Amino acid sequence: MTEAGRTVVIGAGHNGLVCAAYLAKAGRDVLVLEAGHQVGGAAVTRELVRGFKVPAVAHLLQLLDPAIENELGLAGHGFALAKSALKTVALSEAGEPLVLDGNRIASGIVSAADRAAYPDFIDRMRRYATVLGRQHGRIPPRLAWQRWQDAIPAGRIALDIRRLGREDMREFLRIVTMPIHDLLEESFETPLLKGAIALDAILGTKLGPRSGNSVFTYLHRLSGASPSPSLPKGGMGALSEALAAAARAAGAEIRLSAPVASLVLADGRVSGVRLENGEEIAAVTVVSNADPKTTLGTLLGARHLEAEFARRLNHTRAIGTAAKLNLALGALPQFRGVDAQLLGERLVIAPDAGYVDEAFNPAKYRDYSRAPVIEITLPAVSDPELAPAGKHVLSAIVQYAPYDLAAGWDTERDAFRDCVLAVLERYAPGLRKLIVAAEVLTPVDLERQFRIGGGHWHHGELTLDQFMMLRPVPGAAQYAMPVAGLYMCGAGCHPGGGVMGDAGRNAARAILEGAPR
Ligand SMILES: Cc1cc2nc3c(=O)[nH]c(=O)nc-3n(C[C@H](O)[C@H](O)[C@H](O)COP(=O)(O)OP(=O)(O)OC[C@H]3O[C@@H](n4cnc5c(N)ncnc54)[C@H](O)[C@@H]3O)c2cc1C
């Protein structure tokens, strides 16, 4: 084992790449070891069948920190958008969809009261979301203060809430832990509108609209700099490729097909990693982009953790409920009541908040929803290079399909796919006849193919009890783990999942500043 000054990053997910790029820019000798044969983790574009490229898992970009885009010069490394400021088209089986464009209801049948109330509602939610957004680029404060300076970051959070002003502060504190269902009942009456907002609150979580915290997860979704989602040109993988190019340009080395089996320890600190093929690579610092349970439970080994810390880690919730359906299509599908020019937007199936709630119920009992909530994009409409001329790809996130399915996914996967296709067919008659190839990725498949423990969108549920200084567990929220030399930089850390990059950037800062544990 040589290369004693080296930093090893385990995993080339987008957060691992961001972390590697910042560390390399700061002069560190960085080696990224990625188990898969592509960079990007869940932010990847891959060929489903010859000529048809799909965003394999994540498909919409909304939370990427613009500071990262600028500081790493991503445009210079090939990153561009195929389409920005996507509208949300809330599909209706019966007829006209509702079209939401930023803070405006662009078209559809809604009550006059809802039409008038919507802009103010969205503006207010965005103001509240800025409280969360301001925390994204910060290292969370410690719960136990050792020095008076430790109080400053906590004071900043209080100040951010206070800066909302008296009225907004009171309202923010009233609603932040509430179920989105209750807020929607207070605010609106049109079912399609309530359904679309409920979907935004629960996507990627194991929460229903009547669950506490679902206003918080809604605000988290709105907490980025961009008010509406975008489609990266070349699919989500193009962003990861640009991040990898930025990391390489700064001097980092990236090795693919290099799965790490375990961490190597010497004198009570991390001294390197051991690959699955037995090769050992020395490092003074190891940063893991893998989820917390994989990093600490599997790669490090629970025996190296204090019992209380191991208990906290075991108690974190990380049961993924979002599945992915990718289709190669022989032609552009038609959706009931949807103009062709809206097919490049974000389409959602969540006809009302009650439907979303009922879709959640089976997940509580380890079953999947027969009438799921679905978010759909047809990215080749605005990015024709993703499919052969005249043909298309459909990318759908399907909620709720729990990781811990009682019957097991290996027996249920096909029945689940048929069920999702039957629901889509109701909104897009004739869709099934257009299918050239189909792929379903359940949370178990996400775990197997992308090494995401529990197949969870956020590498661990994103609720207030697992947020900021409690993420992934108290005592490890500043990216430094309880073994010297070991850090984490993935979605399981603050500020959570979604393609944001902040966990990677904050972790690099913690390492460069030598964050004490
Ligand atoms: C179905 C689904 C749809 C989603 N859709 C969206 C969306 O539209 N928009 C959005 O913003 N977010 C979306 N997300 C969330 C988003 O994809 C993730 O939060 C984000 O990609 C996490 O990034 P990461 O870099 O932290 O981790 P990951 O992307 O999980 O990357 C971790 C990397 O570490 C590697 N790794 C793990 N263990 C090892 C090991 N032992 N050795 C070497 N390498 C290892 C993995 O192979 C992987 O490449 C979605 C998530 C899911 C599950």
The ligand as an SDF file (V2000), in Angstrom:
LIG
                    3D

 53 58  0  0  0  0  0  0  0  0999 V2000
  -36.7760    6.1970   -8.7240 C   0  0  0  0  0  0  0  0  0  0  0  0
  -36.0310    7.4670   -8.4010 C   0  0  0  0  0  0  0  0  0  0  0  0
  -36.2360    8.5940   -9.1670 C   0  0  0  0  0  0  0  0  0  0  0  0
  -35.5600    9.7840   -8.8700 C   0  0  0  0  0  0  0  0  0  0  0  0
  -35.8040   10.8910   -9.6380 N   0  0  0  0  0  0  0  0  0  0  0  0
  -35.1780   12.0550   -9.3550 C   0  0  0  0  0  0  0  0  0  0  0  0
  -35.3810   13.1920  -10.1690 C   0  0  0  0  0  0  0  0  0  0  0  0
  -36.1000   13.1630  -11.1700 O   0  0  0  0  0  0  0  0  0  0  0  0
  -34.7130   14.3340   -9.8280 N   0  0  0  0  0  0  0  0  0  0  0  0
  -33.8730   14.3940   -8.7590 C   0  0  0  0  0  0  0  0  0  0  0  0
  -33.2920   15.4620   -8.5010 O   0  0  0  0  0  0  0  0  0  0  0  0
  -33.6560   13.3150   -7.9780 N   0  0  0  0  0  0  0  0  0  0  0  0
  -34.2760   12.1410   -8.2530 C   0  0  0  0  0  0  0  0  0  0  0  0
  -34.0260   11.0360   -7.5020 N   0  0  0  0  0  0  0  0  0  0  0  0
  -33.0830   11.1380   -6.3760 C   0  0  0  0  0  0  0  0  0  0  0  0
  -31.6360   11.1880   -6.8650 C   0  0  0  0  0  0  0  0  0  0  0  0
  -31.4510   10.3090   -7.9370 O   0  0  0  0  0  0  0  0  0  0  0  0
  -30.6690   10.8030   -5.7370 C   0  0  0  0  0  0  0  0  0  0  0  0
  -31.0040   11.4440   -4.5370 O   0  0  0  0  0  0  0  0  0  0  0  0
  -29.2450   11.1820   -6.1050 C   0  0  0  0  0  0  0  0  0  0  0  0
  -28.9200   10.6720   -7.3760 O   0  0  0  0  0  0  0  0  0  0  0  0
  -28.2610   10.6700   -5.0590 C   0  0  0  0  0  0  0  0  0  0  0  0
  -26.9570   11.0130   -5.4930 O   0  0  0  0  0  0  0  0  0  0  0  0
  -25.6670   10.5460   -4.7170 P   0  0  0  0  0  0  0  0  0  0  0  0
  -24.4960   10.9570   -5.5180 O   0  0  0  0  0  0  0  0  0  0  0  0
  -25.7170   11.0020   -3.3090 O   0  0  0  0  0  0  0  0  0  0  0  0
  -25.7610    8.9480   -4.6570 O   0  0  0  0  0  0  0  0  0  0  0  0
  -25.9340    7.8480   -5.8030 P   0  0  0  0  0  0  0  0  0  0  0  0
  -26.4710    8.4310   -7.0360 O   0  0  0  0  0  0  0  0  0  0  0  0
  -26.6880    6.7260   -5.1760 O   0  0  0  0  0  0  0  0  0  0  0  0
  -24.4430    7.3820   -6.1060 O   0  0  0  0  0  0  0  0  0  0  0  0
  -23.7110    6.5700   -5.2200 C   0  0  0  0  0  0  0  0  0  0  0  0
  -22.6140    5.9000   -6.0390 C   0  0  0  0  0  0  0  0  0  0  0  0
  -21.7820    5.1480   -5.1640 O   0  0  0  0  0  0  0  0  0  0  0  0
  -21.4570    3.9310   -5.8050 C   0  0  0  0  0  0  0  0  0  0  0  0
  -21.1130    2.9400   -4.7960 N   0  0  0  0  0  0  0  0  0  0  0  0
  -21.8730    2.5190   -3.7550 C   0  0  0  0  0  0  0  0  0  0  0  0
  -21.2210    1.5840   -3.0560 N   0  0  0  0  0  0  0  0  0  0  0  0
  -20.0050    1.4250   -3.6470 C   0  0  0  0  0  0  0  0  0  0  0  0
  -18.8720    0.6030   -3.3740 C   0  0  0  0  0  0  0  0  0  0  0  0
  -18.8640   -0.2800   -2.3540 N   0  0  0  0  0  0  0  0  0  0  0  0
  -17.7890    0.7090   -4.1880 N   0  0  0  0  0  0  0  0  0  0  0  0
  -17.7720    1.6110   -5.2230 C   0  0  0  0  0  0  0  0  0  0  0  0
  -18.8300    2.3730   -5.5250 N   0  0  0  0  0  0  0  0  0  0  0  0
  -19.9260    2.2990   -4.7430 C   0  0  0  0  0  0  0  0  0  0  0  0
  -22.7050    3.5580   -6.5700 C   0  0  0  0  0  0  0  0  0  0  0  0
  -22.4400    2.6260   -7.6120 O   0  0  0  0  0  0  0  0  0  0  0  0
  -23.1530    4.9210   -7.0830 C   0  0  0  0  0  0  0  0  0  0  0  0
  -22.5640    5.2210   -8.3230 O   0  0  0  0  0  0  0  0  0  0  0  0
  -34.6530    9.8310   -7.7860 C   0  0  0  0  0  0  0  0  0  0  0  0
  -34.4140    8.6840   -7.0340 C   0  0  0  0  0  0  0  0  0  0  0  0
  -35.0930    7.5090   -7.3290 C   0  0  0  0  0  0  0  0  0  0  0  0
  -34.8180    6.2800   -6.5010 C   0  0  0  0  0  0  0  0  0  0  0  0
  1  2  1  0
  2  3  1  0
  2 52  2  0
  3  4  2  0
  4  5  1  0
  4 50  1  0
  5  6  2  0
  6  7  1  0
  6 13  1  0
  7  8  2  0
  7  9  1  0
  9 10  1  0
 10 11  2  0
 10 12  1  0
 12 13  2  0
 13 14  1  0
 14 15  1  0
 14 50  1  0
 15 16  1  0
 16 17  1  0
 16 18  1  0
 18 19  1  0
 18 20  1  0
 20 21  1  0
 20 22  1  0
 22 23  1  0
 23 24  1  0
 24 25  2  0
 24 26  1  0
 24 27  1  0
 27 28  1  0
 28 29  2  0
 28 30  1  0
 28 31  1  0
 31 32  1  0
 32 33  1  0
 33 34  1  0
 33 48  1  0
 34 35  1  0
 35 36  1  0
 35 46  1  0
 36 37  1  0
 36 45  1  0
 37 38  2  0
 38 39  1  0
 39 40  1  0
 39 45  2  0
 40 41  1  0
 40 42  2  0
 42 43  1  0
 43 44  2  0
 44 45  1  0
 46 47  1  0
 46 48  1  0
 48 49  1  0
 50 51  2  0
 51 52  1  0
 52 53  1  0
M  END
$$$$
